[in-house]
């Protein structure tokens, strides 16, 4: 289980969380949700790079860690004198202290050679840039998470030449290789360029298509290149030295496991952006179905929307009910197939308040807390009741 600690960074006073396969963080704007998401993504990337190169000294250099975190995720001005970040997973642990200007690292030798490579993807709130700006690929940008998303989008969209249904909406997305354009096909047969589609489709389409690519189509492609060959050569040398007691076949299995993408770790900002509540529900159901495909993927969502939490509660309740008996599983499957469900223990949900996070998982009911889901609605209802009684 991943464990992340963040202190005194941007709006965050202290965040301490055990992460599971599916993670959701909710809170008001500017509360630190996206900051946590970005740090979690960066630490995941750090772990992967250290495992791929077996060279923690390069990545845990104090300047490298903090400068790349701030630069890639556009966090200038967030660093404080008391900033502290710690990340732990099965194979590695590392922390950074701004006070000591130091990044420390430690292997868990028992798990070091059992690491399974991940494909890491950060999907920013600004994802609609690829839909709203014609010829976006000609725009000069800094090397940050938006540019990284754009580069990934260039691969993703080319995987959908024949049309891809967008959730349960009466529209399909299709990439036009001839003019390098993104097209929307309507139910009546009419076609639109994505750049002139509604704001909802401009936000949802890149998100949905990217998720479909990263959880399915990506794993149908070959992933060999010069960098991969160099990593393999380096790993051969390191594994031969560090695992000399193993057979050649066992050493090769270690190398293949470290180098071959095993699953995708998804980090998504504001999945609810510009879409109606019922579409938010459909999105969450579809997302979980993608996570439960042939490969077991993970995700971390930062959201403002209680509808996202409510949809996940349905998914958890369905999973827990299915586990009770075959009879109940059959009844649940009438409205929700098993591939759209999760068990309670697979999910972690947090709320940000006053610079700190707290869990909103209800251990007694094995759901996300109803108080967290209903908080915003309750405030609105209280005002309505007051006005009604004047």
Buried (B, 14 or more C-beta within 10 A) or exposed (E): EBEBBBBBBBBBBEBBBEBBBBBBBBBEEEBBBBBBBBBBBBBBBBBBBBBBBBEBEEBBBBEBBBEBBBEBBBBEEBBBEEBBBBBBBBBBBBBBBBEEEEBBBEBEEEEBBEBEBBBBBBBBBBBBBBBBEEEBEEEEEEEBBBBBBBEBBEBBBEBBEEBBBBBEBEBBBBBEEEEEBBBBBEEEEEEBBBBEBBEBBBBBBBBBBBBBBBBBBBBEEEEEEEEBEEBBEBBEEBBEEBBEEBEEEEBEBBBEBBBEBBBBBBBBBBBBBBBEBEBBBBBBBBBBBBBBBEBEBBBBBBBBBBBBBBBBBBBBBBBBBBEEEEEBBEEBBEEBBEEBBBBBEBBBBBBBEEBBBBBBBBEEBBBBBBEBBBBBEEEEEEEEEEEEEE
